[in-house]
């Protein structure tokens, strides 16, 4: 069954020919506005909007996913939702007579059915996307116990959840492709503090049912970190771009820097260069051994784009008096 198309360009409010920089700026602006810890008003509505924005950026912010998405969008109407070269998951099966296809969709993971079908991890552990196939075989095999297949999906986790842990409700809807019968089950999922990108959260026995008395398979949720408006992630360390004025690096300054916990004061030493990293120990994510990583503040020197007449006169005087030459011969 075709899923509803998601217009990710409209979600971020950018043109289809937008540059990667424009897409990043649009995402960051919206992410700051709707981040659950920053948004004003209805927190639940902001959280849902934040997830939608993240899904759009997950695709448009990745060159390969964006290429596939653009190909998909171009042929959406002419090809019934699937352009040339793409196949809906059901087309991948070539089962023996008597096999049965079961379509499943996730809810509460932070990703839409559209993302799961074309870009996500909603698949059996054997690699099929969206569907899992059961071959009940010949009558002689029906009495043999066979373990049910595992299923896997993506779950969007914020950095705050990775730091503190949380509990989420995730639903799995299973639909028999032959009978159309659908059944939805909801599970309470614990996201442990210190969970890492790509880690699998296992729900034992929540996969497909076994046959012939065999045990059920497992449900695996693969962690994908939500893009944060302030921080990027490398292992357990966080990185934050700090814009500073030229005089702040000449004379030194003390500024407040956001962290996942609270803002902390950071001293900028005189003579700090653009691109230099200043480390705040223990303000990253929990590592493998439980020890928190660090927050690296990356200094970005920014010059004013507009100046008053008085300011221009001062800059001109500085130019005349200064012996500083950033392109001095080596």
Secondary structure, 3 states (H helix, E strand, C coil): CCCCCCCHHHHHCCCCCCCHHHHHHHHHHHHHHHCCCCCCCCHHHHHHHHHHHHHHHHHHCCHHHHHHHHHHHHCCCCCCCCCCCCCCHHHHCCCCCCCEEEEEEEECCCCCHHHHHHCCCCEECCCCECEEEECCCCHHHCCCCECCCCEEEEEEECHHHHHHCEEEEEEEEEEECCCCCEEEEEEEEEECCCCCCCCEEEECCCCCCCECCCCCCCEEEEEEECCCCCEEEECCEEEEEEEEEHHHHHHCEEEEECCCCCCEEEEECCCCCCCCEEEECCCCCECCCCCECCEEEEEEEECCCCCCHHHHHHHHHHHHHCCCCCCCCC
